[in-house]
Amino acid sequence: MSPQSFDWNLWCLGKPHARVDTCTTRGGSCIRSNIHCDGYIDQYALGCRKNVCCKPAPSTVNPEPAHPGTDKCGLITRVQTRHLDPRLRVVGGDPALDGEWPWQVSFQNDRGHFCGGTLVSDQWVVTAAHCLYGQSISGVYLLLGEHHQEYTSNNERNTTIQKVLIHPNYSPEHGLPNDIALVQLSQPVNLAGHYVRTACLPQKDDVFTDTDHCYISGWGYTQGTGDNVVLRHLRIPITSTLTCNSSWDGVITDKQLCIGSGDTGACRGDSGGPLVCKRHDSFVLVGATSWGSSTCSELGKPNVFTKITAYLPWLQNELSAL
């Protein structure tokens, strides 16, 4: 089997930031002149023909309610996590609520979103090595607290990168071994609110199976079946390593884990993003999105993730040393 049939290394190069929204369905009105607009003009909005769309100006008041008063990891404090239909998928899938996955990070460049990540401390993000391997970080920035890629809610936090630590044994070869990286933010972020929070790192002896409640999330491609400018998510089971290895011709290592059956799951642009599982009252980071089928919906080809427990010594050593 050719590596091109599943290599997500090329899926992380970014894509044009398309303007595909409408006007009146998103709070705007069609007007003939911008003189009478008390908001902002969007000439790219659909639905106005030769007129322009006037949308309300973003609020200057932070709409975030009172802080929950804790920076404990793994807690969703803004909304209650819903039970998701397992038939839905990130490709054409289910939109999350604003604030539902507060550790989700969006990596951006001049072409828009291109990879995901997970906030694990007030200054560190876990992502896939292939998202940043071989590229300059000068044109990359991170959005925290992001939900809708085209609208600003004032819950977002924009930050640049101070340092990238790619695992020393990462190799962009068949199977993407050791596909993990740590990214240091240019400055610490406030974790006391609802919209920017951390996922917990697992314990070294933690084992996760198909009995756990696990979720993936991201802004990856929807293959034309949904709006990928809104964060999407999916509850999906972990697949046994034995089953996954037989599906991928033996390339899966004990430092990787798999989810689903291939017909549902992640897609281009979801790389580096979180696989989290609920333990007691908190969500634990179990995997970082690595690769899968090039079609994103091929039955019998599970998604492959970097297993976080396999890299705890490296992660903890780097986090404690800096």
C-alpha positions as CSV (number, residue, x, y, z in Angstrom):
1,M,0.0,0.0,0.0
2,S,1.4,3.4,-1.0
3,P,2.0,6.0,1.8
4,Q,0.0,8.5,-0.3
5,S,-3.1,6.5,0.5
6,F,-3.1,7.8,4.1
7,D,-0.3,10.3,4.7
8,W,-1.7,13.4,6.4
9,N,1.7,15.1,6.2
10,L,0.6,17.0,3.1
11,W,-2.8,17.8,4.5
12,C,-1.4,20.3,6.9
13,L,-0.2,22.9,4.4
14,G,-3.1,25.2,4.8
15,K,-6.0,26.2,2.5
16,P,-7.5,29.4,1.2
17,H,-9.8,31.0,3.8
18,A,-13.0,30.9,1.9
19,R,-15.8,33.4,2.5
20,V,-18.9,31.3,2.1
21,D,-21.3,32.8,4.6
22,T,-24.7,34.5,3.8
23,C,-26.0,37.8,4.9
24,T,-29.5,37.8,6.4
25,T,-29.2,34.4,8.0
26,R,-26.2,35.7,10.0
27,G,-27.5,38.9,11.4
28,G,-27.0,41.2,8.4
29,S,-29.2,43.2,6.1
30,C,-28.9,43.9,2.4
31,I,-28.4,47.6,1.7
32,R,-27.7,49.7,-1.4
33,S,-25.2,52.0,0.2
34,N,-22.8,51.7,3.1
35,I,-23.7,55.2,4.3
36,H,-26.6,53.9,6.4
37,C,-24.7,51.0,7.8
38,D,-24.1,51.2,11.6
39,G,-22.1,47.9,11.6
40,Y,-19.5,46.7,9.1
41,I,-19.7,46.1,5.4
42,D,-19.2,42.5,4.0
43,Q,-19.0,42.7,0.2
44,Y,-18.2,39.0,0.0
45,A,-21.4,37.8,1.7
46,L,-23.8,35.8,-0.4
47,G,-27.5,36.5,-0.9
48,C,-27.5,40.3,-1.7
49,R,-26.9,40.1,-5.4
50,K,-25.5,43.5,-6.4
51,N,-26.1,45.1,-3.0
52,V,-23.8,44.9,0.0
53,C,-24.3,43.2,3.4
54,C,-24.3,45.3,6.5
55,K,-23.5,43.3,9.7
56,P,-23.6,44.4,13.3
57,A,-20.3,45.5,14.6
58,P,-18.6,43.1,17.1
59,S,-19.4,44.0,20.7
60,T,-16.7,45.8,22.5
61,V,-17.8,44.3,25.8
62,N,-16.4,40.8,26.6
63,P,-19.6,38.6,26.7
64,E,-17.9,36.0,28.9
65,P,-19.9,35.5,32.1
66,A,-18.3,35.6,35.5
67,H,-15.2,33.3,35.8
68,P,-15.8,29.9,37.2
69,G,-13.1,30.6,39.8
70,T,-10.9,27.6,39.0
71,D,-8.1,26.8,36.6
72,K,-8.4,23.0,37.1
73,C,-7.6,21.1,34.0
74,G,-10.0,19.1,32.0
75,L,-13.2,20.9,33.0
76,I,-15.8,22.3,30.6
77,T,-17.4,25.1,32.5
78,R,-19.4,27.1,29.9
79,V,-21.7,24.3,28.6
80,Q,-22.7,20.8,29.3
81,T,-21.2,18.2,26.9
82,R,-24.0,16.5,25.0
83,H,-24.3,12.9,24.1
84,L,-23.4,12.8,20.4
85,D,-24.9,10.7,17.7
86,P,-22.1,8.2,16.8
87,R,-23.1,8.2,13.2
88,L,-22.1,11.8,12.8
89,R,-18.5,12.7,12.0
90,V,-16.2,15.7,11.8
91,V,-16.5,15.3,8.0
92,G,-20.0,16.8,7.6
93,G,-20.5,16.4,11.3
94,D,-21.8,18.0,14.4
95,P,-21.1,21.6,15.4
96,A,-19.9,22.1,18.9
97,L,-21.2,24.9,21.1
98,D,-19.1,27.9,21.8
99,G,-16.8,27.1,24.8
100,E,-17.5,23.3,24.6
101,W,-13.9,22.4,24.1
102,P,-11.9,25.2,25.7
103,W,-8.4,23.5,25.2
104,Q,-8.8,23.3,21.4
105,V,-6.2,25.4,19.6
106,S,-6.2,26.6,16.0
107,F,-2.9,27.0,14.2
108,Q,-3.2,29.8,11.6
109,N,-1.1,31.3,8.8
110,D,-1.8,33.7,6.0
111,R,-4.1,31.2,4.4
112,G,-6.1,30.6,7.5
113,H,-6.5,27.5,9.8
114,F,-4.2,24.6,8.9
115,C,-3.8,22.4,12.1
116,G,-5.1,21.9,15.6
117,G,-3.6,21.5,19.0
118,T,-4.3,21.1,22.7
119,L,-3.6,23.5,25.5
120,V,-2.0,21.6,28.4
121,S,-0.7,24.5,30.5
122,D,-0.9,28.3,30.5
123,Q,2.0,28.5,28.0
124,W,2.3,25.1,26.2
125,V,0.4,23.3,23.4
126,V,0.6,19.7,22.3
127,T,0.3,19.1,18.5
128,A,1.5,16.8,15.7
129,A,5.1,17.2,14.6
130,H,4.1,17.1,11.0
131,C,2.1,20.3,11.4
132,L,5.3,22.4,11.9
133,Y,8.1,20.2,10.7
134,G,10.4,22.0,8.3
135,Q,8.5,25.3,8.3
136,S,9.3,28.8,9.7
137,I,7.2,29.8,12.7
138,S,7.5,33.5,11.9
139,G,4.2,33.4,9.9
140,V,2.3,31.1,12.3
141,Y,0.1,32.2,15.1
142,L,-2.4,30.5,17.4
143,L,-6.0,31.2,18.3
144,L,-7.3,30.1,21.7
145,G,-10.9,30.2,22.6
146,E,-11.8,30.1,18.9
147,H,-15.2,28.8,17.8
148,H,-16.3,30.4,14.4
149,Q,-13.4,31.1,12.0
150,E,-15.1,34.1,10.4
151,Y,-16.6,35.9,13.4
152,T,-15.0,37.5,16.5
153,S,-16.8,37.0,19.8
154,N,-14.1,38.6,22.0
155,N,-13.5,35.2,23.7
156,E,-10.6,34.5,21.4
157,R,-7.0,35.0,22.4
158,N,-4.4,35.5,19.6
159,T,-0.8,34.6,20.4
160,T,2.5,33.9,18.6
161,I,4.9,31.1,19.1
162,Q,8.1,31.5,21.2
163,K,9.5,28.0,20.7
164,V,8.7,24.7,18.9
165,L,10.0,21.4,20.2
166,I,9.6,18.6,17.7
167,H,10.2,15.1,19.1
168,P,13.8,14.2,18.3
169,N,12.8,10.9,16.8
170,Y,10.1,12.2,14.5
171,S,10.4,11.1,10.9
172,P,8.2,12.1,8.0
173,E,8.2,8.6,6.7
174,H,5.6,5.8,6.2
175,G,3.4,5.7,9.4
176,L,4.7,9.0,10.8
177,P,6.4,7.6,13.9
178,N,6.8,9.9,16.9
179,D,4.4,12.5,15.4
180,I,4.3,14.9,18.4
181,A,5.5,18.4,19.2
182,L,5.4,20.9,22.0
183,V,4.7,24.6,21.2
184,Q,5.5,27.3,23.7
185,L,3.4,30.4,23.5
186,S,5.0,33.8,23.5
187,Q,3.3,34.6,26.8
188,P,1.2,32.8,29.4
189,V,-2.6,32.9,29.0
190,N,-5.3,33.3,31.6
191,L,-7.0,30.0,32.4
192,A,-9.6,31.3,34.9
193,G,-12.4,31.8,32.4
194,H,-14.7,29.6,30.4
195,Y,-13.3,29.7,26.9
196,V,-9.5,29.1,27.4
197,R,-8.7,26.2,29.6
198,T,-6.4,23.2,29.6
199,A,-6.9,19.4,29.1
200,C,-5.3,17.2,31.7
201,L,-2.3,15.0,30.8
202,P,-2.9,11.3,31.5
203,Q,-1.1,9.3,34.2
204,K,1.6,7.0,32.9
205,D,-0.4,3.8,33.8
206,D,-3.7,5.0,32.3
207,V,-5.2,2.7,29.7
208,F,-8.1,3.8,27.4
209,T,-10.4,1.4,25.6
210,D,-13.7,1.4,23.7
211,T,-15.5,1.6,27.0
212,D,-14.3,5.2,27.6
213,H,-16.2,8.3,26.5
214,C,-13.8,9.8,24.0
215,Y,-14.2,12.8,21.6
216,I,-12.3,14.4,18.8
217,S,-12.7,18.0,17.6
218,G,-11.4,20.4,14.9
219,W,-12.0,22.6,11.9
220,G,-10.9,20.1,9.3
221,Y,-12.4,19.5,5.9
222,T,-16.0,18.5,5.8
223,Q,-15.9,17.2,2.2
224,G,-18.7,19.6,1.2
225,T,-21.1,18.2,3.7
226,G,-21.0,20.9,6.3
227,D,-19.6,24.3,7.4
228,N,-16.0,23.8,8.5
229,V,-15.6,27.4,9.8
230,V,-17.4,26.2,13.0
231,L,-15.6,23.9,15.4
232,R,-17.0,20.3,15.0
233,H,-16.8,17.3,17.3
234,L,-17.6,13.6,17.5
235,R,-17.8,11.0,20.2
236,I,-15.9,8.0,18.8
237,P,-14.6,4.7,20.3
238,I,-11.0,3.7,20.6
239,T,-10.1,0.8,18.3
240,S,-7.8,-2.0,19.4
241,T,-4.2,-1.9,18.2
242,L,-4.6,-5.4,16.8
243,T,-7.5,-4.5,14.7
244,C,-5.9,-1.2,13.6
245,N,-2.6,-2.9,12.7
246,S,-4.4,-5.4,10.5
247,S,-6.2,-2.6,8.7
248,W,-2.9,-0.7,8.1
249,D,-0.6,-3.5,7.1
250,G,1.3,-3.7,10.3
251,V,2.7,-0.1,10.4
252,I,1.0,0.8,13.8
253,T,3.4,1.0,16.7
254,D,2.8,0.8,20.5
255,K,3.2,4.5,20.6
256,Q,0.1,5.0,18.4
257,L,-3.6,4.4,19.0
258,C,-6.6,4.3,16.6
259,I,-10.2,5.4,16.7
260,G,-13.3,4.4,14.9
261,S,-13.6,2.2,11.8
262,G,-12.6,4.8,9.1
263,D,-16.0,5.8,7.9
264,T,-16.2,8.5,10.6
265,G,-13.5,10.6,12.1
266,A,-11.0,13.3,11.4
267,C,-9.9,14.9,8.1
268,R,-7.5,17.4,6.6
269,G,-7.0,20.3,8.9
270,D,-7.7,18.3,12.0
271,S,-4.1,17.2,12.3
272,G,-2.5,17.8,15.7
273,G,-5.9,18.3,17.4
274,P,-7.1,16.5,20.5
275,L,-8.5,13.1,21.3
276,V,-9.8,13.5,24.8
277,C,-11.5,10.9,27.1
278,K,-13.5,11.6,30.2
279,R,-12.1,10.2,33.5
280,H,-14.2,11.0,36.6
281,D,-15.1,14.7,36.2
282,S,-12.3,15.7,33.9
283,F,-11.2,15.3,30.3
284,V,-7.7,13.8,29.7
285,L,-5.6,14.2,26.5
286,V,-5.2,10.7,25.1
287,G,-4.1,11.4,21.5
288,A,-2.9,13.9,19.0
289,T,-4.4,13.5,15.5
290,S,-1.8,12.1,13.1
291,W,-3.1,10.4,9.9
292,G,-5.8,8.4,8.2
293,S,-7.4,7.5,4.9
294,S,-7.0,10.1,2.2
295,T,-10.8,10.1,1.6
296,C,-11.5,10.6,5.4
297,S,-14.4,8.1,5.2
298,E,-13.0,4.8,4.2
299,L,-14.5,1.9,6.1
300,G,-11.9,-0.4,7.6
301,K,-9.2,2.3,7.8
302,P,-9.3,3.8,11.3
303,N,-7.8,7.2,12.2
304,V,-4.3,7.0,13.7
305,F,-3.3,9.2,16.7
306,T,-0.1,9.7,18.6
307,K,-0.5,8.1,22.0
308,I,0.1,10.6,24.7
309,T,1.0,8.1,27.5
310,A,3.8,6.8,25.4
311,Y,5.4,10.3,25.4
312,L,4.8,11.4,29.0
313,P,8.5,11.2,30.1
314,W,9.5,13.4,27.1
315,L,6.6,15.8,27.7
316,Q,7.1,16.1,31.4
317,N,10.9,16.5,31.0
318,E,10.5,19.3,28.5
319,L,7.8,21.0,30.5
320,S,9.7,20.9,33.7
321,A,13.0,22.0,32.2
322,L,11.7,25.2,30.6
